[in-house]
Amino acid sequence: MTVSGMLRKSRPATLDLFLLRCRYRVLVTVPLLSVGRRHSMTTVSYRGDQATVYDLIYDARGKNYDVEAERLLALIRDRKPDAASLLDVGCGTGRHLARLGEWFSPVEGVDLSEDMIRLATARLPEVALHVGDMRILDLGRRFDVVTCLFGVIAHVGSRDELRTAVARLAAHLNPGGVLAIEPWFTPETFPVGSIDCFCGQVDAYHVMRMTHHSAEGRHSRLTMHHLIGDPAGIHSFSVEHDLMLFSHDEYDDAFRDAGCVVTQVPDWPVGRGLYVGVQEGTP
């Protein structure tokens, strides 16, 4: 099924409504759920219009969920061949879960954004999906695998919150379970001042996104401007994302404090590596 067909099936007329809104405004600034950069939470929650076009943007960008899921499967099987149940925290619209659900059962997902969970529910109506904050997560059950992908972990607001979030994820593991976290940039690798620009097409939709990278201390900021064109015209909106920059040692320490033996996997498809921990204890 095409992306536009999938969107029509899961949320009838929602993308069209988004584009209609844009036709009557030069710029749409999508509201974000965040607390000030010097306070405890920099978390962005995808809402409304931004959530609606999320899949369209990343399909045009060329993000390959299948390749990432297959690589993750191999890493999990190497560490826990009998892994069955899986929880994806920061599941977004459910693209990774859709593929991981072919190999693991049961699977569940968590996301801070109610709008993203609605989109994921439309894609995966049989999967248990929850609105929740990774720092205080408590589902009352454990899984063989817990994942947190695409840099979602960096939406916490401090090193203490990193440790708290990793501990809450690890608390949902069965003994011997696998915790996989995809990090954001480190302070040394974040490309301050750079501009990233891409153009892509999905069916009748042409997408262009230009991103400026800035930082203040450990806080990185992405300022993104989007153009989406379709036969009815060209539509624009902009968003900002604040994400924390943590070192490799800080990720390692958070895993160890949570009772996991961790290894860093450098050859992850996105290019920032992957941390894979195994919960200490005998299954």
C-alpha positions in Angstrom: 0.0 0.0 0.0 1.3 3.5 -0.8 2.0 6.0 2.0 -0.9 8.3 0.9 -3.1 5.2 0.7 -2.1 4.1 4.1 -2.8 7.6 5.5 -6.2 7.6 3.9 -7.0 4.2 5.4 -5.7 5.0 8.9 -6.9 8.6 9.2 -9.5 9.6 6.5 -9.1 13.1 5.2 -6.6 14.0 8.0 -3.7 14.9 5.6 -6.1 16.7 3.3 -7.3 18.7 6.4 -3.7 19.6 7.2 -3.0 20.8 3.7 -6.2 22.8 3.7 -5.1 24.6 6.8 -1.8 25.4 5.3 -3.4 27.0 2.1 -4.7 29.9 4.2 -1.6 30.6 6.2 1.9 31.5 5.0 3.5 29.7 7.9 2.1 27.2 10.4 4.1 26.8 13.6 3.0 23.6 15.2 2.6 23.8 19.0 5.1 21.7 20.9 4.8 20.2 24.4 8.0 21.3 26.1 9.2 23.0 29.2 12.0 25.6 29.2 15.4 24.5 28.1 16.9 25.2 31.5 14.2 23.2 33.4 13.7 19.5 33.8 12.1 18.5 30.5 12.9 19.3 26.8 10.6 16.6 25.6 8.8 17.3 22.3 5.5 15.6 21.8 4.3 15.3 18.2 0.8 16.8 18.0 -1.9 17.3 15.5 -0.7 18.5 12.1 2.9 17.4 12.7 2.0 13.9 13.7 -0.2 13.6 10.6 2.6 14.2 8.1 5.3 12.4 10.1 5.3 9.2 8.0 5.1 11.2 4.8 8.2 13.2 5.7 10.3 10.3 6.8 9.3 8.1 3.8 10.4 11.0 1.6 13.6 11.2 3.6 14.3 7.6 2.9 14.1 6.2 6.4 14.1 2.4 6.1 12.2 0.8 9.0 12.5 -2.7 7.6 16.3 -2.6 7.5 16.5 -1.2 11.0 14.0 -3.9 12.3 16.0 -6.7 10.7 19.2 -5.5 12.1 17.6 -5.2 15.5 16.2 -8.7 15.3 19.7 -10.1 14.6 21.2 -8.2 17.6 18.4 -9.5 19.9 18.6 -13.1 18.7 22.4 -13.0 19.4 21.8 -12.1 23.0 18.5 -13.8 23.7 17.5 -16.4 21.1 14.2 -17.2 22.8 13.0 -13.6 23.2 9.3 -13.4 22.6 7.6 -10.3 24.1 8.7 -6.8 23.1 7.9 -3.2 24.3 8.8 -0.2 22.0 9.0 3.0 24.0 8.7 6.1 21.8 6.9 4.0 19.2 5.6 6.9 17.2 3.2 5.8 14.4 4.2 2.2 14.9 6.4 1.6 11.9 9.0 -0.4 13.7 6.4 -2.2 15.8 4.6 -3.3 12.6 7.7 -5.2 11.5 8.9 -6.3 14.9 5.4 -7.8 15.5 6.2 -10.3 12.7 8.9 -11.9 15.0 7.8 -11.1 18.5 4.6 -11.7 20.4 3.1 -10.0 22.2 4.3 -6.5 21.3 3.3 -3.3 22.9 4.1 0.4 22.4 4.4 3.6 24.4 4.6 7.2 23.2 4.2 10.6 24.9 2.1 11.9 22.0 -1.6 11.1 22.0 -1.8 11.9 18.3 1.0 9.5 17.4 -0.7 6.8 19.4 -3.9 7.4 17.5 -2.0 6.9 14.2 -0.2 3.8 15.5 -3.6 2.4 16.7 -5.0 2.8 13.2 -2.0 0.9 11.8 -1.9 -1.8 14.5 -5.4 -2.1 15.9 -4.6 -5.4 17.7 -1.6 -4.1 19.6 -1.8 -2.6 23.1 -0.5 1.0 22.8 -0.2 3.4 25.7 0.3 7.2 26.1 3.2 7.5 28.6 6.3 9.2 29.8 9.5 7.1 29.8 10.8 8.7 33.0 7.9 7.5 35.1 6.8 4.5 33.0 5.2 1.6 34.9 3.0 -0.8 32.9 3.0 -3.4 35.7 4.5 -6.2 33.5 7.8 -7.2 32.0 9.1 -8.1 28.5 11.9 -10.0 26.9 12.9 -6.9 24.9 12.5 -3.2 25.4 13.5 -0.8 22.6 13.8 3.0 22.4 14.8 4.0 18.9 15.4 7.1 16.7 17.1 9.2 19.4 13.9 9.4 21.5 16.0 9.0 24.7 17.5 12.4 24.1 14.2 14.1 24.8 14.8 13.9 28.5 16.1 17.0 30.2 19.2 16.1 32.1 21.8 13.4 33.0 19.7 12.5 36.0 16.6 12.1 33.8 18.7 9.9 31.4 19.5 7.6 34.3 15.9 7.6 35.5 14.5 6.9 32.1 17.0 4.0 31.4 16.2 2.6 34.8 12.4 2.7 34.1 13.0 0.9 30.7 15.2 -1.7 32.3 12.6 -2.2 35.1 10.3 -3.6 32.3 12.7 -6.4 31.4 12.5 -10.0 32.3 15.7 -11.4 33.8 18.2 -11.8 30.9 16.1 -9.4 28.8 17.5 -7.1 26.1 17.4 -3.3 26.2 18.2 -1.5 22.9 18.5 2.3 22.9 19.4 4.4 19.9 21.2 7.5 21.0 21.2 11.1 19.8 24.5 12.8 18.9 27.2 13.2 21.5 28.4 16.7 22.4 31.5 16.2 20.2 29.6 15.0 17.1 26.6 17.3 17.0 27.0 19.4 13.8 26.5 22.9 15.3 25.8 25.5 12.6 25.2 23.0 9.8 22.3 23.0 7.4 20.6 19.8 6.3 18.3 19.9 3.3 16.5 17.1 1.5 13.9 16.8 -1.2 11.7 13.8 -1.8 8.5 12.5 -3.3 5.9 10.1 -2.1 3.1 9.6 -4.7 1.7 13.0 -5.5 3.3 14.7 -2.5 6.7 16.5 -2.9 8.5 17.2 0.4 11.3 19.6 1.2 12.8 20.0 4.6 15.6 22.4 5.7 17.1 22.0 9.2 19.4 24.3 11.1 21.5 22.8 13.9 22.3 24.9 17.0 23.4 24.2 20.5 23.7 25.8 23.9 25.8 23.7 26.3 24.3 20.2 26.3 21.0 21.3 24.7 20.8 20.8 20.9 18.1 22.5 18.9 16.8 21.5 15.4 14.9 24.3 13.6 13.0 22.7 10.7 11.2 24.3 7.9 9.0 22.2 5.7 7.5 22.6 2.3 4.9 20.1 1.1 3.6 20.4 -2.5 0.6 18.6 -4.0 -1.6 19.3 -7.1 -3.5 21.9 -5.0 -0.5 24.0 -4.1 2.5 24.4 -1.8 2.1 24.4 1.9 4.6 25.2 4.7 5.1 24.8 8.4 8.0 24.9 10.9 8.9 23.2 14.1 11.7 23.2 16.7 13.1 20.2 18.5 15.3 20.4 21.7 17.3 17.3 22.5 20.0 16.6 25.1 23.6 15.7 24.1 25.0 12.9 26.2 28.5 11.3 26.1 29.1 7.6 25.5 30.2 7.3 29.1 26.9 8.7 30.3 24.9 6.2 28.3 27.2 3.4 29.6 26.8 4.5 33.2 23.0 4.7 32.8 22.8 1.2 31.5 25.1 -0.1 34.3 23.2 1.7 37.0 20.1 0.0 35.7 21.7 -3.4 36.0 22.5 -4.1 32.4 25.7 -5.3 30.8 26.0 -2.9 27.8 27.8 -3.0 24.4 27.9 -0.3 21.8 27.0 -1.3 18.3 28.6 1.2 15.9 27.2 -0.2 12.6 23.6 0.9 13.1 21.8 2.0 9.9 21.1 5.6 11.1 24.8 6.2 11.8 24.8 7.1 15.5 25.2 3.6 16.7 23.0 1.6 19.1 23.4 0.6 22.8 22.4 -2.9 23.6 22.2 -4.0 27.2 21.3 -7.4 28.7 19.6 -7.4 32.1 21.8 -9.2 34.7 20.2 -12.2 36.2 19.2 -15.7 35.1 16.0 -16.1 33.1 
